[in-house]
Amino acid sequence: MTATLTNFIGSLLPTYDEAVFREIHDAPSFLPPNVNQNSIRGVLMVMGCITVLHLALLFIVQRWTRVGGGSLKASYQLTNLLVNLILGLTGIYYEVFKVHDEEPVIKMIMGYDDLRLFAIAQIGYQAWALPIGLFFVGETTSMLIHHVAVICVASTSAFLHCGFRFFTPYFYGVIEISSVPLSIMNAFKSNPKWIDARPDLYSTIRLVFGLTFLLVRVIMWTPFYWKFFSLAMMLLYSTEMGSTKIILALFNFSSVVITFLQYFWASKIISAMLKLSKKKQKTP
């Protein structure tokens, strides 16, 4: 039984090929300067566009609703909803139609330069969200850590030859679809009267969020992540350059932090679902 499970897991992970990784390490660490300059401009453009969107939504919320002092938080939640919806749908499109499972290891690690757009979008998005969440909205510590970790991981995908861009539509795109119901759920939490007026709708949104999160950030995430992580560790193991080791170690550590946060949040979701189920069973 143990041997069968080990063989099955081993079949899901790529094998180490010294010649392939030697070829990878012969390439320059960073993408060409003009490419990285374009990426930096892209990050700034994303930050600017999201800021304009946020200010527009803030104006609408203040003008047409009665949220009062919570207008900044409400517009922040709306901005997150729209950005995550765009990232999620774009990621699903690319994952279904543009990325192929059977790719050579060297292409998984160094190819798909056009998919830098996901890394650029995530860096810009997280760099915008970090100060807003820290100074104005009061986000949790775990969420702030998540912002920083995503910026670290996405920077590797955006600026280095070994950017693992094969994985970016899923990690930087598809998983964000679970944040769409989360934004709606947070809006309800910020307005308890909504929960009192529509308890069934709120319960449905919580359920949709929980199931979507568990699907894309745990069930689908786990095999996808370990395939990526095994390649990242092979790359770290095979390099002889000290600076490259530091960059890859930070990259790998940040990815572990993000994965730990997914499982941490998943445990809280499962706990809440179990409590809700028990509560319904006790209700006559």
C-alpha positions as CSV (number, residue, x, y, z in Angstrom):
1,M,0.0,0.0,0.0
2,T,2.8,2.5,1.0
3,A,4.9,1.5,-2.0
4,T,1.9,2.0,-4.3
5,L,1.1,5.4,-2.9
6,T,4.8,6.4,-3.2
7,N,4.9,5.3,-6.8
8,F,1.7,7.2,-7.6
9,I,3.1,10.4,-6.0
10,G,6.4,10.0,-7.8
11,S,4.6,9.7,-11.1
12,L,3.0,13.1,-10.6
13,L,6.4,14.8,-10.0
14,P,9.0,15.7,-12.6
15,T,12.4,13.8,-12.5
16,Y,15.7,15.5,-12.1
17,D,17.8,15.8,-15.3
18,E,21.2,17.2,-14.6
19,A,21.8,18.2,-18.3
20,V,18.6,20.1,-18.4
21,F,19.3,22.1,-15.3
22,R,22.9,22.8,-16.4
23,E,21.4,24.3,-19.6
24,I,19.0,26.4,-17.5
25,H,21.8,27.7,-15.3
26,D,23.8,28.7,-18.4
27,A,21.2,31.4,-19.2
28,P,21.4,34.9,-17.6
29,S,19.6,35.2,-14.3
30,F,17.5,38.3,-15.3
31,L,15.5,38.9,-18.4
32,P,16.9,41.5,-20.8
33,P,16.9,45.1,-19.3
34,N,14.4,46.4,-21.8
35,V,11.9,43.6,-21.0
36,N,12.3,44.2,-17.2
37,Q,11.8,48.0,-17.8
38,N,8.6,47.2,-19.6
39,S,7.5,45.0,-16.7
40,I,8.2,47.8,-14.2
41,R,6.1,50.2,-16.3
42,G,3.4,47.5,-16.5
43,V,3.4,47.2,-12.7
44,L,3.0,51.0,-12.3
45,M,0.3,51.1,-14.9
46,V,-1.6,48.3,-13.0
47,M,-1.3,50.2,-9.7
48,G,-2.5,53.4,-11.4
49,C,-5.5,51.8,-13.1
50,I,-6.6,50.1,-9.9
51,T,-6.2,53.3,-8.0
52,V,-8.4,55.2,-10.5
53,L,-10.9,52.3,-10.3
54,H,-10.9,52.5,-6.5
55,L,-11.3,56.3,-6.4
56,A,-14.2,56.0,-8.9
57,L,-15.9,53.3,-6.8
58,L,-15.3,55.4,-3.7
59,F,-17.0,58.3,-5.3
60,I,-20.0,56.2,-6.3
61,V,-20.3,54.6,-2.9
62,Q,-20.2,58.0,-1.2
63,R,-22.6,59.5,-3.7
64,W,-25.2,56.8,-4.1
65,T,-25.2,54.8,-0.9
66,R,-25.6,55.3,2.9
67,V,-22.5,53.4,4.0
68,G,-21.2,56.5,5.8
69,G,-17.8,56.1,7.4
70,G,-17.4,52.7,5.9
71,S,-17.3,54.0,2.3
72,L,-13.6,53.5,1.9
73,K,-13.8,49.8,3.0
74,A,-16.8,49.2,0.8
75,S,-15.1,50.7,-2.2
76,Y,-12.0,48.6,-1.4
77,Q,-14.1,45.4,-1.3
78,L,-15.7,46.4,-4.6
79,T,-12.3,47.0,-6.2
80,N,-11.1,43.6,-4.9
81,L,-14.2,41.9,-6.4
82,L,-13.7,43.4,-9.9
83,V,-9.9,42.8,-10.0
84,N,-10.2,39.3,-8.7
85,L,-13.0,38.5,-11.2
86,I,-10.8,39.8,-14.1
87,L,-7.8,37.8,-12.9
88,G,-9.8,34.7,-12.2
89,L,-11.6,34.6,-15.6
90,T,-8.4,35.5,-17.5
91,G,-6.5,32.7,-15.6
92,I,-9.2,30.1,-16.4
93,Y,-9.1,31.1,-20.1
94,Y,-5.3,30.8,-20.3
95,E,-5.2,27.6,-18.3
96,V,-7.8,25.9,-20.5
97,F,-6.7,27.2,-23.9
98,K,-3.1,28.4,-23.8
99,V,-1.1,26.2,-21.4
100,H,-0.4,22.5,-22.1
101,D,0.3,19.9,-19.4
102,E,2.9,18.0,-21.4
103,E,5.7,20.5,-21.7
104,P,9.5,20.0,-21.4
105,V,10.9,21.0,-18.0
106,I,13.0,23.7,-19.5
107,K,9.9,25.4,-21.0
108,M,8.0,25.1,-17.7
109,I,10.8,27.0,-15.9
110,M,12.0,29.4,-18.6
111,G,9.3,29.6,-21.2
112,Y,6.0,31.4,-21.7
113,D,7.4,34.9,-21.6
114,D,4.0,36.3,-22.7
115,L,2.6,35.0,-19.4
116,R,4.6,37.7,-17.5
117,L,1.3,39.7,-17.7
118,F,-0.1,37.6,-14.7
119,A,3.0,38.3,-12.6
120,I,2.9,42.0,-13.5
121,A,-0.8,42.3,-12.7
122,Q,-0.3,40.6,-9.3
123,I,2.6,42.7,-8.3
124,G,0.7,45.9,-9.2
125,Y,-2.4,44.6,-7.4
126,Q,-0.7,43.5,-4.2
127,A,1.5,46.6,-4.1
128,W,-1.7,48.7,-4.3
129,A,-3.6,46.6,-1.7
130,L,-0.8,46.5,0.8
131,P,-0.8,50.1,2.0
132,I,-4.6,50.4,1.7
133,G,-5.0,47.3,3.8
134,L,-2.4,48.3,6.3
135,F,-3.2,52.0,6.9
136,F,-6.9,52.4,6.0
137,V,-8.8,49.1,6.0
138,G,-7.2,47.3,8.9
139,E,-6.6,43.9,7.2
140,T,-5.5,40.9,9.2
141,T,-1.8,40.2,9.7
142,S,-2.1,37.0,7.7
143,M,-3.5,38.9,4.8
144,L,-0.7,41.5,4.9
145,I,1.8,38.7,4.9
146,H,0.0,37.2,1.9
147,H,0.4,40.5,0.0
148,V,4.2,40.6,0.7
149,A,4.7,36.9,-0.2
150,V,2.8,37.2,-3.5
151,I,4.9,40.3,-4.4
152,C,8.1,38.3,-3.7
153,V,7.0,35.2,-5.7
154,A,5.5,37.2,-8.6
155,S,8.7,39.3,-8.9
156,T,10.6,36.1,-9.9
157,S,8.1,35.3,-12.6
158,A,8.2,38.9,-13.9
159,F,11.9,39.6,-13.9
160,L,13.9,36.4,-14.1
161,H,14.6,34.0,-16.9
162,C,13.7,31.1,-14.5
163,G,10.3,32.6,-13.8
164,F,8.2,29.3,-13.8
165,R,5.7,31.2,-15.9
166,F,4.0,28.0,-17.0
167,F,2.3,28.0,-13.6
168,T,1.3,31.7,-13.5
169,P,-2.2,31.4,-15.0
170,Y,-3.2,29.1,-12.2
171,F,-1.3,30.6,-9.3
172,Y,-1.9,34.3,-10.2
173,G,-5.2,33.9,-12.0
174,V,-7.4,30.9,-11.5
175,I,-7.3,30.9,-7.7
176,E,-8.5,34.5,-7.5
177,I,-11.9,33.4,-8.6
178,S,-12.5,32.2,-5.0
179,S,-11.9,35.8,-3.8
180,V,-15.0,37.0,-5.7
181,P,-17.6,35.5,-3.3
182,L,-15.2,36.4,-0.5
183,S,-15.5,40.1,-1.4
184,I,-19.3,39.8,-1.4
185,M,-19.2,38.0,2.0
186,N,-17.0,40.7,3.5
187,A,-19.4,43.3,2.3
188,F,-22.2,41.5,4.2
189,K,-20.0,41.4,7.3
190,S,-19.4,45.1,7.1
191,N,-23.2,45.7,6.9
192,P,-24.9,43.5,9.5
193,K,-28.3,44.8,8.5
194,W,-27.8,43.0,5.2
195,I,-27.3,39.7,7.0
196,D,-30.5,40.3,9.1
197,A,-32.4,41.2,5.9
198,R,-31.1,38.4,3.7
199,P,-29.8,35.6,6.0
200,D,-30.4,32.8,3.4
201,L,-28.5,34.8,0.7
202,Y,-25.6,35.4,3.1
203,S,-25.5,31.6,4.0
204,T,-25.4,30.8,0.3
205,I,-22.6,33.2,-0.4
206,R,-20.6,31.7,2.5
207,L,-21.1,28.2,1.1
208,V,-20.1,29.2,-2.4
209,F,-17.0,30.9,-1.1
210,G,-16.0,27.9,1.1
211,L,-16.5,25.4,-1.7
212,T,-14.7,27.5,-4.3
213,F,-11.8,28.2,-1.9
214,L,-11.4,24.5,-1.1
215,L,-11.6,23.5,-4.7
216,V,-9.1,25.9,-6.3
217,R,-6.8,26.7,-3.3
218,V,-6.6,23.2,-1.7
219,I,-7.8,20.3,-3.9
220,M,-6.5,21.6,-7.2
221,W,-3.7,23.7,-5.6
222,T,-1.9,20.8,-3.9
223,P,-0.8,18.6,-6.8
224,F,-0.2,21.8,-8.9
225,Y,2.0,23.3,-6.2
226,W,4.1,20.2,-5.5
227,K,4.9,19.9,-9.2
228,F,6.0,23.5,-9.2
229,F,7.8,23.2,-5.8
230,S,9.8,20.1,-6.8
231,L,11.1,21.9,-9.9
232,A,11.9,25.0,-7.8
233,M,13.8,22.9,-5.3
234,M,15.7,21.1,-8.1
235,L,16.7,24.5,-9.5
236,L,17.9,25.7,-6.1
237,Y,19.8,22.4,-5.5
238,S,21.5,22.5,-8.8
239,T,22.7,26.1,-8.9
240,E,26.3,27.0,-7.7
241,M,25.9,30.8,-7.7
242,G,25.4,32.3,-4.3
243,S,23.2,35.2,-5.4
244,T,21.0,32.8,-7.4
245,K,20.7,30.6,-4.3
246,I,19.5,33.5,-2.2
247,I,16.9,34.6,-4.8
248,L,15.6,31.1,-5.3
249,A,15.6,30.4,-1.5
250,L,13.4,33.6,-1.0
251,F,11.2,32.5,-3.9
252,N,10.7,29.0,-2.5
253,F,10.2,30.2,1.0
254,S,7.6,32.8,-0.1
255,S,5.7,30.1,-2.0
256,V,5.7,27.9,1.1
257,V,4.3,30.8,3.2
258,I,1.5,31.3,0.6
259,T,0.7,27.6,0.7
260,F,0.7,27.5,4.5
261,L,-1.8,30.4,4.5
262,Q,-4.0,28.5,2.0
263,Y,-4.2,25.5,4.3
264,F,-4.6,27.7,7.4
265,W,-7.6,29.6,5.9
266,A,-8.9,26.3,4.6
267,S,-8.9,24.8,8.1
268,K,-10.9,27.8,9.4
269,I,-13.4,27.4,6.5
270,I,-13.9,23.7,7.3
271,S,-14.3,24.5,11.0
272,A,-16.9,27.1,10.2
273,M,-18.8,24.7,7.9
274,L,-18.8,22.0,10.6
275,K,-20.1,24.4,13.2
276,L,-22.9,25.5,10.8
277,S,-23.8,21.9,10.0
278,K,-24.0,21.1,13.7
279,K,-26.1,24.2,14.4
280,K,-28.6,23.2,11.6
281,Q,-28.9,19.7,13.1
282,K,-29.7,21.1,16.5
283,T,-32.4,23.5,15.0
284,P,-35.8,21.8,15.2
